[in-house]
Amino acid sequence: MKKMIFCAFFSFLFLCAPAFADAVKLDDHYFKRILVQDAGRIKPLDTFASSLLYTISGKRKIDGLDANTWLMETIFAPDKAEQRNVIFVKDDKLLALTDLPARETHLYSLAEVRPALKKTLPLVVKLVNVPEATRTVEQNALLDLHERSLKLAKLTRSFTFTEETDIFRVIPRAEEPWTTPWQAAESRTDGERVGNWLALMKAYSEHNAEQFKTHSKALSDHNWKTRLEIFYHTIQPFKLACLFYAFALLFLLIKKRYKLPFFMPGFAAGVICHTAGILMRMLILERPPVGTLYESILFVALICVMAGALFRARTIATATALGLLLLSFGFIQDGDTLSVLTAVLNTNFWLATHVLCITAGYGAALIAGCMGHYAIHVRTRNDDPTLRRTIYKATILALLLTAVGTLLGGIWADQSWGRFWGWDPKENGALLLTLWLAWLLHGRQISMISDKLFHAGVAATNIIVALSWFGVNLLGVGLHSYGFTTGVGLALALFCASELLLIGFLYKQGKINA
């Protein structure tokens, strides 16, 4: 009987809902605090909406609507949502395969895409059983289109009761997993919470701001962690850090002419935002700051800043950190949703020891490499004793961190996989960096390498770091394949080639002498 009442009430709401000229814009202050279980963790709807909109459309706003307003429309006004152009399709071959018209915005509605999905469904069924490594780019794009469209279709059916959906788990349960409103109605549980959702939907359809606020407040979570996560997404600390670092460098370039003493405030503000962003991620996820490739870039950038400040190379540190933060934006998955870790990485002790140590080594090595470039490319006097000692100390620090980090990684591997060393690509990359730094320092210590050639070798360390950090992820093999990355092979090759050509050119010109 209760299920019939639920279904009848939903039907009444949809029949009585007015036609929508556009999405209803209501205060989302409490709505975005409502919790949902998604992608292995419990998160506020603010994060869920941003992630889903970014996944489906590649954008953070659509038709001027923010993610929360778009989510309201999608779940409360599905007929309108199906007509909104939100599904991103750019590949020309995929457009030809699905008979979708070429469009400058590359955005299509669910209503437009649905016939294409039906047409290509037999091919998708066959592709599901094909290993990802053997699929073509077009085949993977087709599967991705089906997956994104299915997510959107499921979301639009969250409150229709026409069929079961599993994407909108907003009804808490003592045991896992949480349930959707449909499942709660089916099992006749949590009537009060489902009733609040029904009232929220009614308030949305009637544009009743007061009722919408009241019922969204009743459903929302007021825990500090929820507020912190929303605050994190609101201020976007790493973009702020980029802005401050850029201003610091700009003022540095013009200060000699205009005497503007603004480098240090800009640098300090960038460091504060950068550090605050990493600390907020740690508090929200309750784990050390490095668990994904994206997070490793953020952390290495911060290490570069700290190492630069330590060695009085703030300008180099600021430029390096700015470059790394800009690079990190290309590795954000699903709009920076603070994702949970794969099982192999889910251990806070080793994340706080081995992973932090080895990534700190990458940061110290990059700072040493950039100072090496400064010594051989910029300065007219390569025999500056202060600069020479600074580069030497930075290289020692990089060697210490990478060697200890590699050793700790072996201990972790022995505990997890039963062997200390297995010549895994990631292990080989860490060993390569350690041996390269040891070779440079040993050669300089026994006077087999001059200071100028030592600086060139330290500058070339950037290549070793790039190969050890990003290069091994391109292989997609080994026990560390959880960091598999696609689409950066050409960029990595160009970076390494440009470094080699630049250092080789300077050597040919006689600016680097053995």
N, C-alpha and C positions, 0 to 999 in steps of 0.2 A: 504493500500500500504506500509506504514512504517513497519508494522508488517512483511509483506512478505520480505521486504528488510533485516530486522533484522535476520529473520530465514535463508534466503539465505546466508547471510554473515557468520552466525554461522556454517552452513553446510560446506561452503567453507573452513573455518578455520580447521574444524575437518578432512576434506578429505585431506587437504594439509599438515597437521601436520606430522612431521617425526616420525618414530617409536622411542620410548623412551627406551634406554638401562637402564636408571635409572632416578630418579627425576632430573629435571633441577634445578641447584643451582644458584640462582640469589640474588643480594643484596636485603635484605628485610627491609632495614632501613625505607623506606617510606611505604612499603606494610603493615607492621604490625601496622602502625598508622591509617590505614583506619578504619572508624567506622562502627560498625554493631549493630543492635538492637537484643538483645538476652536475654532470661531469665529475662525479665522485666526491663532491663536497656540498655543504650547505652554504648558500650565498644569498645576498639581497637581490631583489628583482632588478635593481639598478645595474648590477654586474651581468645578470642573466640577459637582460634586454640588450645591453651594449654588445655583449658577445654574440648573441644571435643575429642582431642586425648587421654587425660587421661580417659575420660568417656568410650571411645570405647575400648581402649587397656590396660588401667591401667598403661601406661608408659608416660614419658615426651619426649622421643625420640623413633623413630621406624626405624630400619635398618640404624641407624646412622644419620637419618634426624631429624632436630628439628621440632617443631610443625608448624612453619610458612612455611617451605619448604614442609612439608607433606600436608598442606592445599592448597598450590599452585598446587601441583600435583593432588589433589583430585578434585579441581574445574576446572582446565585447561586441565588435561589429565585423564579423568575418566576411560578410558579403561585400562590404566596402574594402576590406583588406585584400581580398582576392583580386580586386581591380587596380590596386596600387602597384606601380612599377618598382619592384624592389629586388628582383632576382638578377644578379649580375652574370651576363654571358658575353664574352668578348671574342673568343676564339672563332675565326672565320670558318674553319672546317666544322666546328660544332654547330654553328649557325646553319650551315648548309645541310648538315645531317638532320637537324631538328626542324628545318623549314621555318626558322624564326627570321623575321626581317632584320636587316642591318639597321642599327640605331646608334646615333651619336652618343647617347648616354650609356649604352650597353645594359640598360635596365629593362626588365620585362615583368609583367604581372603573372601571378599564379594562374589566372584564367588563360593567359596566352601560352604559358609553358605546358599546361596540362595535356593538350593534344600531342605535343612533341614527346612528352614522357610516355604516353600510351604507345606511340609509334615505335619508340626505341626500347621499350621494356624487354622484348625478347632478346635483344643484343645485350642488355644490361644483365639479365639473368645468366647468360653465358659468361660474361666478363667477371662476375663475382667470384667464380671458381678459378680464374686465371691469376697467377702470382703477380703482384704489383710490379715487380722488377721487369717482367716480360711484356707488360702492357705498353701501348704507345701513349704519347702525350694526349692525343685526342680521346683515347679510350678512358684514361684517367679523368679527363675533363668531363666526359659524359657521365661517369659514375659520380663525380663530385656534384654535377648539376642535379642528378636524381636525389642525392642525399640531402642537399640543401633545400630542394623543393619539397621533399618529404617532411623535413623539419617544419617548414612553413605551413604545409597542409595540416600537419598534426596540431600545430599551435592554433590554427583557426578553428579546429574542432574541439578545443579544450572545454567549451561550455555548451555544446550542441547536443550531446548524448546520442548522436547518430551512430557512433562507433567508439570503441575503446581507444584512448590515446595514452601515451606514457611519457610525454615530454614535459608536462606542466605539473610537477610534483610539489604542490604547495600545501598539502594536508599532512601535518606532522604525525609520526607514529613512534611509539616507544622502540619498536624494532625496525630494522631496515628492510626495504627502502620505504621512503615516504610515498603517499598515494596521490593520485590526481583527483579532482572533484568527481569525475566520472566513476572512478573506483570507489570513492567514499560513498557515493550514492548507491552503487551496486551492492556494497557490503553493509549499507545502512549504518555507517559510523560517523562520528564527529559531526552531528547535525548542526551544532552551533556554528562551527567554522564554515561549513558549506553554506549555511544560512547567511553568514556575513558576506560571502562571495556573491550570493544571489542578490543581496541588497546592494552590493557595490556595483554589480552589473546593471541593476535597475536605476541606480543613481546616475551612472554613466549615460544610459539611454535617455534619461530625462534631463540631462545637463544640470543635475542638482548638486552643486558644489558642496553645500553643507553636509548632505548625506554621504557624498563620496568621501569627504574628509573624515567623517565620523566612523564609517565602516572600514576604511583603509587604516585608520588609526587602531581600530580593534584588532586588525589582522597583522599589524606591523610588529617588528621586533625592536626593542629599545636597548639592546645590548651594546656596550661600547665598541665591540669589534665590528658590528654592523655599521655603526656610524663612522668608524674609522675607514672602513672599506669604501663607503660612499664618498667620504672626504678625499681619500686617495685618488679615486677616479675623477673627482671634481677639479682638484687643483693640478693634476697631472705633473707631479714634482720633477720628472726627468725632462719634460719639455721646458719647465721653468729653469732647470739647471742649464740646459742648452742655451736658453736666452741669456742668462747671466754670464755664462762662459763666453758667448759671442760678444756681448758688450764689453767684457773685460779685455778681450783681444783687440776689439776695435779701439778702445781708449788707449791701449798700449801702443797701437800703431800711430796714433795721432798725438800722443802726449808730448813727444819731443818738440813738436811745433807749437802746440797750443797749451802746453804745461797743464794737462788735465790729470789730476791725481786720483783717477777713479778705477785703476786696475784692481787694487786690493779689495775695495768694497764689492766689486762685481765678482771677483774670484771667490771671496768669502761667502757671498750669497749663493753662488753656484754650488759650492761645497756643502752648504747647509741644506739646500734643496735636494741635492744628490744623496746625501747621507740620510736625510729624513725619508726619502722615498724608499730606500733599502730597508730602513728600520721599520717602516709601516708594513712592508711586505712580510718581514719576519714576524711581526706581531699578528698579522692576519692569518698567515699560514702556519704559525707556530713551528717553524723550522729555520735552519740556517739559510743564509741569503742566496746560495747558489744550488740550483737543482736542474736548471734547463740551460740551453745554449744562450737564450736571451738574458737570463739572469746572470750568467757568467760574464757577458759583455758589460752589463751594468756594474758588476763588482770589480772587474778588471779596470774599468774606467775610474772608479773610485780609488783603487790602489795606485793608479797612475798619478792621480791628484796628490795623494798622500806622499808617495815617493818623490814626486816633483817638489813638494813643499819641503820634505826632509833634505833633499840635495840642492835646495835653492835654485830649482829650475822651474819656477812657477809658470813661466810663459810656455815652455815646452809641455808641461803637464796639462795646462789649460787647453792647448791646441789638441793634444792627444785625447783628452777626456771628451772634448767636444766632438771630435771625429768618431770616437767609439760610440757615444750616445746617439749620434745621427745614424751610425751603422746599425745600432740595436733596434731601431724602429722598423727595419726591414725583416727582423726576426720575431716580431710580435705575432703570436698565434691567437686567433680568435679575439683580437682586440685587447690583449693583455688581461686575461681573465683570472690571473693568479691560479694557474692550474695545479692540480695535484701531481705528485711524482709517480713515475713508473715504479714497479715493485723493487727492481734491482737497486734503485737509489733511495728507497724509503727507509733510511736509517740516519737519524740526526747526528749520532756520534761521528760517523765517517764523513758526513757532509760538513761537519764543523772542523774536521781535521784534514783529511786527505784533500777533499775538493777545494776547501778554502786555501789550503797551502799551495796547491798546484796552480790555482787561478791567480793567487797573489804573485806567484813566480812569473806568470805570463805578464802581469802588470809591471813588475820590476824590470823584466827583460825588455818590454816595450819602451819604458822610459830610458833605459840604458841605450837601446837602439836609436831612439830619437836624439839623445844627446850625442851619440856617435855621428849621426847625420849632421848635427849642428857643428860638430868639431871639424868635419871634413868638407862641408858644403858652404857654411856661412862665415865662419871666423877666418880672418886672414892670417892669424898666428895660431897654428895648430899646436905650438909648444907651450901654451898657457898651462902652467903647473896646477892651478886650481881646477881648471876644467879637466885636466888629465886625471887628477886624483878623484874627482867626483865621478867620472865615468868608470874608473876602476872600482870604486866602492859600490856603485850601482850594479855593476856586473857581478861582484861578489855576493851581494844580496840576492840577485836573481838566481845565481847558482845554488845558494843555500836553500832558498825556498823550493826550487824545482827538484833538487836532490832529495830533500826531506819529504816533499809531496809525493815523489815517485816511490820512495821507500814505504810510505804509509799506504799508498795504493796497492803495493804488493802484499802487504799484511791484510788489507781488506779483501783482496782477491783470494788469498789463502783461506780466509774465514768463509767467504761466500761460495767460492768455486773449487776449493780444495787444491789450488796450486798458486804459488807465489808469483810465477812469471810464465806467460804463455805466448809471448811474441805477438800479442794482439796489436792491431794498428794503433790504438790509443796509447798503449804501453810503449810501443816503438817510438811514437811521437814525443812522449815525455823523456824517454832515454836519449833521443836525438838532441833535444834541447839541452839536457844536462851535459852530455858529452861535448857539444859545441862550446858551451860556456866554459867548461873545464879546460878544453883545448886552448881557447883564447887566453885564459888566465895563466895557464901553465907556460904557454909560449912567451908571454910577456914577462913572466917571472924569471925565466932562464935566458932572457934577452935574445930569443930566437925570432921574436916579432917586435918590430919597432912600434913606437906609440902611434904613429900615423896609420900603420897597417892594422894595429890593434883596434883603432877607432873604426876603420873600415869593416873589420870583422864584427865588431859590436853592432854597427849599423845593419849588417847583413843578418843579425839575429832576428830582425823583424820578419824575415822570410821564414826562418825556422819556427818562430812562434805561430805564424799564419798557417804553416803546414801542420804543426802539432795540434793546434787549436781547432782550425776549421777544416784543414785538408783531410784528416783521417775520417771526418764525418761524411765526406763525399763518397767514401767507399761503401758504406752501408753493410759492412760485414764485421764479424767479430762480436765479442761479448759486450762491447760498448756501442753497439749499433743503435741504441736508444737515442743517440744524438744525430741520427742520419739527417742530412741536409741536402736539398736539391736546389738547383738554380743558381748556385754561387761559384760553380767551377770556373767559368770564364772570368769572372771578376777576380777570383783568387789567382788564376794564371796570369792575368794582366798585372796584378799587384807584384807578384814575384818577379815577373819579367822586367817591369819598370825599375824595381830595386836593383836587380842585377845589372841592367843597362846603365843606370845612373852611377853605381859604384864602379863599374868597369870603365865608363867614360872618364871618370875622375882619375882612375888609376892610369889610363892611357895618357891623360893630360899631364901626368907627373905630380898631381896634387897629393897622391898617396904613394909613399915610398917605402919599400921593404927595409 
